[in-house]
């Protein structure tokens, strides 16, 4: 952190560029659309969209999907399906 006062003429600027794959972008866009549709439609219990949640749970779920390795997610899904059998 740099202190900002009247004598400060310039400040450092750091920009990070982290490109995402087309698959992750499509997944994120699709989930965002689904969540917006779900939150705008009334739920059967009368609690409003997304069961009355604040949306932070959905953000945590989206970030988990976007930040976790696809191989780990696929392995977890396969193991979960096998446990159901």
PyMOL CGO cylinders between C-alpha atoms (Angstrom):
from pymol import cmd
from pymol.cgo import CYLINDER

trace = [
    CYLINDER, 0.00, 0.00, 0.00, 1.16, 3.44, -0.86, 0.3, 1, 1, 1, 1, 1, 1,
    CYLINDER, 1.16, 3.44, -0.86, -0.05, 6.42, 1.14, 0.3, 1, 1, 1, 1, 1, 1,
    CYLINDER, -0.05, 6.42, 1.14, -1.92, 8.95, -0.94, 0.3, 1, 1, 1, 1, 1, 1,
    CYLINDER, -1.92, 8.95, -0.94, -1.54, 12.62, -0.13, 0.3, 1, 1, 1, 1, 1, 1,
    CYLINDER, -1.54, 12.62, -0.13, -1.00, 15.92, -1.92, 0.3, 1, 1, 1, 1, 1, 1,
    CYLINDER, -1.00, 15.92, -1.92, 2.64, 15.12, -2.74, 0.3, 1, 1, 1, 1, 1, 1,
    CYLINDER, 2.64, 15.12, -2.74, 1.80, 11.86, -4.54, 0.3, 1, 1, 1, 1, 1, 1,
    CYLINDER, 1.80, 11.86, -4.54, 2.20, 12.34, -8.27, 0.3, 1, 1, 1, 1, 1, 1,
    CYLINDER, 2.20, 12.34, -8.27, 2.14, 8.74, -9.50, 0.3, 1, 1, 1, 1, 1, 1,
    CYLINDER, 2.14, 8.74, -9.50, 0.98, 5.40, -8.18, 0.3, 1, 1, 1, 1, 1, 1,
    CYLINDER, 0.98, 5.40, -8.18, 1.99, 1.91, -9.31, 0.3, 1, 1, 1, 1, 1, 1,
    CYLINDER, 1.99, 1.91, -9.31, -0.59, -0.03, -11.29, 0.3, 1, 1, 1, 1, 1, 1,
    CYLINDER, -0.59, -0.03, -11.29, -0.56, -3.81, -11.58, 0.3, 1, 1, 1, 1, 1, 1,
    CYLINDER, -0.56, -3.81, -11.58, -2.91, -5.55, -14.01, 0.3, 1, 1, 1, 1, 1, 1,
    CYLINDER, -2.91, -5.55, -14.01, -3.31, -9.33, -14.03, 0.3, 1, 1, 1, 1, 1, 1,
    CYLINDER, -3.31, -9.33, -14.03, -4.68, -11.07, -17.10, 0.3, 1, 1, 1, 1, 1, 1,
    CYLINDER, -4.68, -11.07, -17.10, -5.90, -14.62, -16.52, 0.3, 1, 1, 1, 1, 1, 1,
    CYLINDER, -5.90, -14.62, -16.52, -7.60, -15.96, -19.64, 0.3, 1, 1, 1, 1, 1, 1,
    CYLINDER, -7.60, -15.96, -19.64, -10.19, -18.68, -19.22, 0.3, 1, 1, 1, 1, 1, 1,
    CYLINDER, -10.19, -18.68, -19.22, -10.93, -21.54, -21.55, 0.3, 1, 1, 1, 1, 1, 1,
    CYLINDER, -10.93, -21.54, -21.55, -13.97, -21.48, -23.80, 0.3, 1, 1, 1, 1, 1, 1,
    CYLINDER, -13.97, -21.48, -23.80, -15.49, -24.41, -21.86, 0.3, 1, 1, 1, 1, 1, 1,
    CYLINDER, -15.49, -24.41, -21.86, -15.23, -22.59, -18.53, 0.3, 1, 1, 1, 1, 1, 1,
    CYLINDER, -15.23, -22.59, -18.53, -16.67, -19.42, -20.03, 0.3, 1, 1, 1, 1, 1, 1,
    CYLINDER, -16.67, -19.42, -20.03, -19.65, -21.31, -21.49, 0.3, 1, 1, 1, 1, 1, 1,
    CYLINDER, -19.65, -21.31, -21.49, -20.19, -23.11, -18.17, 0.3, 1, 1, 1, 1, 1, 1,
    CYLINDER, -20.19, -23.11, -18.17, -20.09, -19.84, -16.26, 0.3, 1, 1, 1, 1, 1, 1,
    CYLINDER, -20.09, -19.84, -16.26, -22.45, -18.10, -18.68, 0.3, 1, 1, 1, 1, 1, 1,
    CYLINDER, -22.45, -18.10, -18.68, -24.90, -20.99, -18.62, 0.3, 1, 1, 1, 1, 1, 1,
    CYLINDER, -24.90, -20.99, -18.62, -24.89, -21.17, -14.82, 0.3, 1, 1, 1, 1, 1, 1,
    CYLINDER, -24.89, -21.17, -14.82, -25.34, -17.41, -14.54, 0.3, 1, 1, 1, 1, 1, 1,
    CYLINDER, -25.34, -17.41, -14.54, -28.35, -17.54, -16.84, 0.3, 1, 1, 1, 1, 1, 1,
    CYLINDER, -28.35, -17.54, -16.84, -29.86, -20.48, -14.93, 0.3, 1, 1, 1, 1, 1, 1,
    CYLINDER, -29.86, -20.48, -14.93, -29.38, -18.79, -11.56, 0.3, 1, 1, 1, 1, 1, 1,
    CYLINDER, -29.38, -18.79, -11.56, -30.94, -15.55, -12.80, 0.3, 1, 1, 1, 1, 1, 1,
    CYLINDER, -30.94, -15.55, -12.80, -33.96, -17.41, -14.16, 0.3, 1, 1, 1, 1, 1, 1,
    CYLINDER, -33.96, -17.41, -14.16, -34.30, -19.42, -10.95, 0.3, 1, 1, 1, 1, 1, 1,
    CYLINDER, -34.30, -19.42, -10.95, -34.06, -16.36, -8.71, 0.3, 1, 1, 1, 1, 1, 1,
    CYLINDER, -34.06, -16.36, -8.71, -36.64, -14.45, -10.75, 0.3, 1, 1, 1, 1, 1, 1,
    CYLINDER, -36.64, -14.45, -10.75, -39.22, -17.24, -10.72, 0.3, 1, 1, 1, 1, 1, 1,
    CYLINDER, -39.22, -17.24, -10.72, -41.32, -17.81, -7.58, 0.3, 1, 1, 1, 1, 1, 1,
    CYLINDER, -41.32, -17.81, -7.58, -40.57, -20.95, -5.63, 0.3, 1, 1, 1, 1, 1, 1,
    CYLINDER, -40.57, -20.95, -5.63, -43.35, -23.39, -4.59, 0.3, 1, 1, 1, 1, 1, 1,
    CYLINDER, -43.35, -23.39, -4.59, -42.78, -22.68, -0.89, 0.3, 1, 1, 1, 1, 1, 1,
    CYLINDER, -42.78, -22.68, -0.89, -43.42, -18.96, -1.31, 0.3, 1, 1, 1, 1, 1, 1,
    CYLINDER, -43.42, -18.96, -1.31, -39.92, -18.05, -0.17, 0.3, 1, 1, 1, 1, 1, 1,
    CYLINDER, -39.92, -18.05, -0.17, -38.97, -16.24, -3.36, 0.3, 1, 1, 1, 1, 1, 1,
    CYLINDER, -38.97, -16.24, -3.36, -36.34, -17.27, -5.85, 0.3, 1, 1, 1, 1, 1, 1,
    CYLINDER, -36.34, -17.27, -5.85, -33.50, -19.65, -4.93, 0.3, 1, 1, 1, 1, 1, 1,
    CYLINDER, -33.50, -19.65, -4.93, -35.36, -20.69, -1.76, 0.3, 1, 1, 1, 1, 1, 1,
    CYLINDER, -35.36, -20.69, -1.76, -34.88, -17.22, -0.30, 0.3, 1, 1, 1, 1, 1, 1,
    CYLINDER, -34.88, -17.22, -0.30, -31.07, -17.47, -0.27, 0.3, 1, 1, 1, 1, 1, 1,
    CYLINDER, -31.07, -17.47, -0.27, -28.83, -14.45, -0.51, 0.3, 1, 1, 1, 1, 1, 1,
    CYLINDER, -28.83, -14.45, -0.51, -26.94, -15.70, -3.55, 0.3, 1, 1, 1, 1, 1, 1,
    CYLINDER, -26.94, -15.70, -3.55, -23.60, -16.05, -1.77, 0.3, 1, 1, 1, 1, 1, 1,
    CYLINDER, -23.60, -16.05, -1.77, -24.00, -19.83, -1.86, 0.3, 1, 1, 1, 1, 1, 1,
    CYLINDER, -24.00, -19.83, -1.86, -24.34, -19.70, -5.63, 0.3, 1, 1, 1, 1, 1, 1,
    CYLINDER, -24.34, -19.70, -5.63, -21.27, -17.50, -5.94, 0.3, 1, 1, 1, 1, 1, 1,
    CYLINDER, -21.27, -17.50, -5.94, -19.26, -19.93, -3.83, 0.3, 1, 1, 1, 1, 1, 1,
    CYLINDER, -19.26, -19.93, -3.83, -20.44, -22.85, -5.98, 0.3, 1, 1, 1, 1, 1, 1,
    CYLINDER, -20.44, -22.85, -5.98, -19.55, -21.00, -9.21, 0.3, 1, 1, 1, 1, 1, 1,
    CYLINDER, -19.55, -21.00, -9.21, -16.09, -20.09, -7.96, 0.3, 1, 1, 1, 1, 1, 1,
    CYLINDER, -16.09, -20.09, -7.96, -15.52, -23.70, -6.85, 0.3, 1, 1, 1, 1, 1, 1,
    CYLINDER, -15.52, -23.70, -6.85, -16.35, -24.94, -10.34, 0.3, 1, 1, 1, 1, 1, 1,
    CYLINDER, -16.35, -24.94, -10.34, -14.21, -22.32, -12.06, 0.3, 1, 1, 1, 1, 1, 1,
    CYLINDER, -14.21, -22.32, -12.06, -11.16, -22.61, -9.80, 0.3, 1, 1, 1, 1, 1, 1,
    CYLINDER, -11.16, -22.61, -9.80, -10.99, -26.40, -9.41, 0.3, 1, 1, 1, 1, 1, 1,
    CYLINDER, -10.99, -26.40, -9.41, -9.20, -28.65, -11.84, 0.3, 1, 1, 1, 1, 1, 1,
    CYLINDER, -9.20, -28.65, -11.84, -11.63, -30.23, -14.35, 0.3, 1, 1, 1, 1, 1, 1,
    CYLINDER, -11.63, -30.23, -14.35, -9.96, -33.61, -13.85, 0.3, 1, 1, 1, 1, 1, 1,
    CYLINDER, -9.96, -33.61, -13.85, -10.64, -33.45, -10.11, 0.3, 1, 1, 1, 1, 1, 1,
    CYLINDER, -10.64, -33.45, -10.11, -14.27, -32.44, -10.69, 0.3, 1, 1, 1, 1, 1, 1,
    CYLINDER, -14.27, -32.44, -10.69, -14.82, -35.30, -13.17, 0.3, 1, 1, 1, 1, 1, 1,
    CYLINDER, -14.82, -35.30, -13.17, -13.16, -37.79, -10.79, 0.3, 1, 1, 1, 1, 1, 1,
    CYLINDER, -13.16, -37.79, -10.79, -15.37, -36.60, -7.94, 0.3, 1, 1, 1, 1, 1, 1,
    CYLINDER, -15.37, -36.60, -7.94, -18.51, -36.93, -10.07, 0.3, 1, 1, 1, 1, 1, 1,
    CYLINDER, -18.51, -36.93, -10.07, -17.58, -40.45, -11.23, 0.3, 1, 1, 1, 1, 1, 1,
    CYLINDER, -17.58, -40.45, -11.23, -16.83, -41.60, -7.68, 0.3, 1, 1, 1, 1, 1, 1,
    CYLINDER, -16.83, -41.60, -7.68, -20.10, -40.10, -6.46, 0.3, 1, 1, 1, 1, 1, 1,
    CYLINDER, -20.10, -40.10, -6.46, -22.06, -41.94, -9.16, 0.3, 1, 1, 1, 1, 1, 1,
    CYLINDER, -22.06, -41.94, -9.16, -20.28, -45.20, -8.32, 0.3, 1, 1, 1, 1, 1, 1,
    CYLINDER, -20.28, -45.20, -8.32, -21.18, -44.79, -4.66, 0.3, 1, 1, 1, 1, 1, 1,
    CYLINDER, -21.18, -44.79, -4.66, -24.83, -44.52, -5.64, 0.3, 1, 1, 1, 1, 1, 1,
    CYLINDER, -24.83, -44.52, -5.64, -24.74, -47.96, -7.30, 0.3, 1, 1, 1, 1, 1, 1,
]
cmd.load_cgo(trace, "trace")
